[in-house]
Every structure is written in C-alpha cells, then in structure tokens.
Amino acid sequence: MLESTFKVGKKKIFDVILEIATDLDLEVTEKSLGKGLIKLEHPGSPLSFGNIIVINIMSKSTNTSAIRVSSRSAAVIQIIDWGTNARWETEIIESVKTNILR
C-alpha cells in the first residue's frame, strides 16, 4: 500500500484517477466520490490472474487531499509475488503526480 498527499481538492484527484485508469487499460468496477473510493481491475492473462486495485481518496482540507492505493492479486491464493502489485501502486501514484502538475 502506498499513500501520497496532493495540494488539490478531492474531486480533481477523483477525476484524474479515472483518466489514468483509462490510459492504463484498467476497468473501473466501482466509483464513489462521496465515499472517496475507486476500485479498478486489471484483467488476467495466461501468466496472471489479474489484479484488484483499491484507491481511497481523503480530504485533508479544502485544497489538500491524500490518496491510498493498494493492489492485490485477483486470485484467492497467491503463491509467488512477482512484484506486480507494488508496480501498480507506484504507477498510479506517479501518474497522479504527473497529471496533477499539467
């Protein structure tokens, strides 16, 4: 799980994450601005069961928000961790940083 804080409002981060999800070919399975929640899925492949990514967005103040990104394998049991979950968490945080600055 990774967390980062940004000097923008909750709605802006929510919208940016939805754009990033599209760019990364992630399926939005649940979204709620009121709950500050976005759930994404990366489909499986012959080498992977896929990933479930949960993003929580919290308002710290009027113009400051934090996001918490966690990723796990879609498989109920995962024997080997190939580092994919950490890569998704890092990719989303870095993409939010990049998109907020433009």
Salt bridges, closest charged atoms under 4 A:
GLU3 OE1 - ARG68 NE 3.13
ASP15 OD2 - LYS11 NZ 2.85
GLU19 OE1 - ARG102 NH2 3.28
GLU30 OE1 - LYS39 NZ 3.61
GLU94 OE2 - LYS97 NZ 3.47
